Amino acid sequence: MDLNHIVPAFVRRSSGRLRNERLITLTRLAAIISFIFMIVPVTDLIVSGWFTDDTGKFPLHENWYLLALRDLHRTLPAIIVPVLLITVIIQALYKQRWLPAPHKLLYIISVYAVGALVIVHSLKYLVGRARPNEIMEFGGAMLFSPAWQIANSCQSSCSFPSGEAASAMAMLSVPLILGGVYRVRFLVLTAVLVLVFSLNRIVMGAHFLSDVLLSWMFVALTMAGLWPVFQRNSARIDHCVGQIGQSVCKLFHQR
């Protein structure tokens, strides 16, 4: 019996089942979280209420330190994504072995683009949920609406889901893919930052707990769904990036 063909096939099937199970588990978890907040919507009000004062408003909404933390977080994607793109260009033109492979870099960029940008902001526009500091329960003028309920309370900068929580969660893709021997340490550090950046928005009255948790799930599903595609086509993607780089170099040499 030739095990040289059987073993790789078995490994591929096993890894495929593992990937499917991971996606199924994440989907179920997202459904459970959604169900809880839809059936018991007062959960959002209770958690947000922990951070209000005697007047029912959020005293830390304009806190300088929390605003600085929010602004710091907002600058990170504007640094991470361009650095990744520049690294892809360097790999295309010069193909440096000490740099991460192009398919890994493009995967992380795709997580940001699909999970933290397209999915989250499409849902913001579709659902139109008012933020905690905008609803009547906390001194605002708008009505509270549960997670997933189409409210149309706003046209832009809506509460559900949280863009900050999504971009924070997307940061986990960096140590997961590029962490190397220090992956666990980087993961722990990044996970702490994800918690701090995301929960900061709840404390400030800018997002409900459900906004944050479901944003995490959307990005986690994006990460789990995209990685098998990039991993399976890694050689093709890397080759394609290299070919583009060679074509660009030839074009400049001809001039």
C-alpha positions as CSV (number, residue, x, y, z in Angstrom):
1,M,0.0,0.0,0.0
2,D,1.4,3.4,-1.0
3,L,1.1,5.7,2.0
4,N,2.7,8.6,0.2
5,H,-0.7,9.4,-1.4
6,I,-2.9,8.3,1.4
7,V,-1.4,10.3,4.2
8,P,-1.5,13.7,2.5
9,A,-5.1,13.1,1.4
10,F,-6.0,12.2,5.0
11,V,-4.3,15.3,6.3
12,R,-6.1,17.5,3.8
13,R,-9.5,16.0,4.7
14,S,-8.8,16.3,8.4
15,S,-7.8,20.0,8.1
16,G,-10.8,20.6,5.9
17,R,-13.1,19.2,8.6
18,L,-11.4,21.2,11.2
19,R,-11.9,24.4,9.2
20,N,-15.5,23.6,8.7
21,E,-16.0,22.8,12.4
22,R,-14.4,26.1,13.3
23,L,-16.7,28.1,11.0
24,I,-19.7,26.2,12.3
25,T,-18.7,26.8,15.9
26,L,-18.2,30.5,15.3
27,T,-21.5,30.8,13.4
28,R,-23.4,29.1,16.2
29,L,-21.8,31.3,18.8
30,A,-22.7,34.4,16.8
31,A,-26.3,33.1,16.6
32,I,-26.4,32.4,20.3
33,I,-25.1,35.9,21.1
34,S,-27.7,37.5,18.7
35,F,-30.5,35.4,20.2
36,I,-29.7,36.5,23.7
37,F,-29.6,40.2,22.9
38,M,-32.8,40.0,20.8
39,I,-34.7,38.0,23.4
40,V,-33.4,40.0,26.4
41,P,-32.6,43.4,24.9
42,V,-32.5,45.0,28.4
43,T,-29.1,43.4,28.8
44,D,-27.7,46.1,26.6
45,L,-29.3,48.8,28.8
46,I,-28.2,47.2,32.0
47,V,-24.5,47.0,30.9
48,S,-24.5,50.5,29.5
49,G,-26.2,51.8,32.7
50,W,-23.2,50.7,34.7
51,F,-21.3,53.6,33.3
52,T,-23.8,56.4,33.8
53,D,-24.0,58.9,36.6
54,D,-27.0,60.0,38.7
55,T,-28.4,62.0,35.8
56,G,-28.4,58.9,33.6
57,K,-25.7,60.3,31.3
58,F,-22.2,59.0,30.5
59,P,-19.7,61.1,32.5
60,L,-16.7,59.6,30.7
61,H,-18.1,60.4,27.2
62,E,-15.7,63.4,26.8
63,N,-13.0,62.1,29.1
64,W,-9.6,63.2,27.6
65,Y,-7.8,59.9,28.3
66,L,-10.5,57.8,26.8
67,L,-10.7,60.0,23.8
68,A,-7.0,59.8,23.3
69,L,-7.2,56.0,23.6
70,R,-10.0,56.0,21.0
71,D,-7.9,58.2,18.6
72,L,-4.8,56.0,19.1
73,H,-6.9,53.0,18.1
74,R,-8.3,54.8,15.1
75,T,-4.8,55.5,13.8
76,L,-3.6,51.9,14.0
77,P,-5.4,50.6,10.9
78,A,-4.1,53.7,9.0
79,I,-0.6,52.5,9.9
80,I,-1.0,48.7,9.7
81,V,-2.7,48.5,6.3
82,P,-0.3,50.8,4.4
83,V,2.7,49.1,6.0
84,L,1.3,45.7,4.8
85,L,0.7,47.1,1.3
86,I,4.2,48.5,1.1
87,T,5.6,45.2,2.2
88,V,3.6,43.4,-0.6
89,I,5.0,45.9,-3.1
90,I,8.5,45.2,-1.8
91,Q,7.9,41.5,-2.1
92,A,6.6,41.9,-5.6
93,L,9.6,43.9,-6.8
94,Y,12.5,42.3,-4.8
95,K,11.2,39.1,-3.3
96,Q,12.8,39.2,0.1
97,R,12.8,35.8,2.0
98,W,13.0,37.5,5.4
99,L,9.7,39.3,4.8
100,P,6.3,37.5,5.1
101,A,4.9,35.8,2.0
102,P,2.5,38.0,0.0
103,H,-0.5,35.7,0.6
104,K,-0.2,36.2,4.3
105,L,0.0,40.0,4.0
106,L,-2.9,40.1,1.6
107,Y,-4.9,37.9,3.9
108,I,-4.6,40.4,6.8
109,I,-5.5,43.3,4.4
110,S,-8.5,41.3,3.3
111,V,-9.6,40.8,6.9
112,Y,-9.6,44.5,7.5
113,A,-11.3,45.2,4.2
114,V,-14.0,42.6,4.4
115,G,-14.6,42.2,8.1
116,A,-13.9,45.6,9.6
117,L,-15.0,47.7,6.6
118,V,-17.5,46.1,4.2
119,I,-19.5,43.9,6.6
120,V,-19.6,46.3,9.6
121,H,-20.3,49.5,7.7
122,S,-23.0,47.8,5.5
123,L,-24.8,46.6,8.6
124,K,-24.4,50.1,10.2
125,Y,-26.2,51.6,7.2
126,L,-28.8,48.8,7.0
127,V,-29.8,48.6,10.7
128,G,-29.5,52.3,11.7
129,R,-29.2,51.8,15.5
130,A,-28.8,54.8,17.7
131,R,-25.9,54.9,20.1
132,P,-26.4,54.6,23.9
133,N,-25.7,58.3,24.5
134,E,-28.3,59.2,22.0
135,I,-31.3,57.3,23.4
136,M,-33.9,58.5,25.9
137,E,-32.9,56.1,28.6
138,F,-29.5,57.9,28.8
139,G,-30.6,61.5,28.3
140,G,-30.8,61.5,24.5
141,A,-33.8,62.0,22.2
142,M,-33.9,58.7,20.2
143,L,-35.6,55.4,20.8
144,F,-33.7,52.3,22.0
145,S,-33.7,49.4,19.5
146,P,-32.4,45.8,20.1
147,A,-29.6,44.3,18.1
148,W,-30.5,43.4,14.6
149,Q,-33.8,45.4,14.7
150,I,-34.1,47.7,11.7
151,A,-34.4,51.1,13.3
152,N,-33.3,53.7,10.8
153,S,-32.5,56.0,13.7
154,C,-29.4,57.4,12.0
155,Q,-28.0,57.7,8.5
156,S,-24.3,57.6,9.4
157,S,-22.0,56.8,12.4
158,C,-24.6,54.3,13.7
159,S,-24.1,52.0,16.7
160,F,-24.6,48.5,15.4
161,P,-22.1,47.0,14.9
162,S,-19.0,48.6,16.3
163,G,-16.4,49.7,13.8
164,E,-13.8,50.2,16.6
165,A,-14.4,46.7,18.0
166,A,-14.2,45.2,14.4
167,S,-10.9,46.9,13.6
168,A,-9.5,45.9,17.0
169,M,-10.5,42.3,16.4
170,A,-8.9,42.5,13.0
171,M,-5.6,43.2,14.7
172,L,-5.6,39.6,15.9
173,S,-4.9,38.4,12.4
174,V,-1.4,40.0,12.5
175,P,0.1,37.9,15.3
176,L,-1.9,34.8,14.2
177,I,-0.2,34.9,10.8
178,L,3.0,36.8,11.4
179,G,3.7,36.0,15.0
180,G,6.3,33.3,14.4
181,V,8.0,31.9,17.5
182,Y,6.6,34.8,19.6
183,R,3.0,34.2,18.3
184,V,1.5,33.4,21.8
185,R,3.0,36.5,23.4
186,F,1.9,38.7,20.6
187,L,-1.6,37.1,20.7
188,V,-1.9,37.8,24.4
189,L,-0.8,41.4,24.0
190,T,-3.0,42.0,21.0
191,A,-6.0,40.4,22.8
192,V,-5.5,42.8,25.7
193,L,-5.5,45.7,23.3
194,V,-8.7,44.3,21.6
195,L,-10.5,44.3,25.0
196,V,-9.2,47.7,26.0
197,F,-10.0,49.4,22.7
198,S,-13.5,47.8,22.4
199,L,-14.7,48.1,26.0
200,N,-13.5,51.7,26.0
201,R,-16.4,52.5,23.6
202,I,-19.0,51.0,26.0
203,V,-17.6,53.0,28.9
204,M,-17.9,56.2,26.8
205,G,-21.5,55.4,25.9
206,A,-20.7,55.1,22.2
207,H,-21.6,51.4,21.8
208,F,-23.8,48.7,23.4
209,L,-22.3,45.4,24.5
210,S,-24.0,43.6,21.7
211,D,-22.4,46.0,19.2
212,V,-19.0,45.0,20.4
213,L,-19.5,41.2,20.8
214,L,-21.2,40.8,17.4
215,S,-18.5,42.9,15.7
216,W,-15.9,40.5,17.2
217,M,-17.9,37.6,15.8
218,F,-18.2,39.1,12.3
219,V,-14.4,39.6,12.1
220,A,-13.7,36.2,13.6
221,L,-15.9,34.6,11.0
222,T,-14.2,36.6,8.3
223,M,-10.8,35.4,9.5
224,A,-11.8,31.8,9.7
225,G,-13.5,31.9,6.3
226,L,-10.8,33.7,4.4
227,W,-7.7,31.9,5.7
228,P,-8.4,28.5,4.0
229,V,-8.8,30.3,0.7
230,F,-5.5,32.1,1.0
231,Q,-3.7,29.1,2.4
232,R,-5.0,26.8,-0.3
233,N,-3.9,29.3,-3.0
234,S,-0.8,30.5,-1.3
235,A,1.7,29.4,-4.0
236,R,-0.5,30.9,-6.8
237,I,-1.0,34.2,-5.0
238,D,2.7,34.5,-4.2
239,H,3.6,33.7,-7.8
240,C,1.1,36.2,-9.2
241,V,2.4,38.9,-7.0
242,G,5.9,38.1,-8.2
243,Q,4.8,38.1,-11.8
244,I,3.2,41.6,-11.4
245,G,6.5,42.8,-9.9
246,Q,8.5,41.4,-12.8
247,S,6.1,43.1,-15.3
248,V,6.5,46.4,-13.5
249,C,10.3,46.1,-13.5
250,K,10.4,45.3,-17.2
251,L,8.1,48.2,-18.0
252,F,10.5,50.6,-16.2
253,H,13.6,49.0,-17.8
254,Q,12.0,49.5,-21.3
255,R,11.7,53.2,-20.6
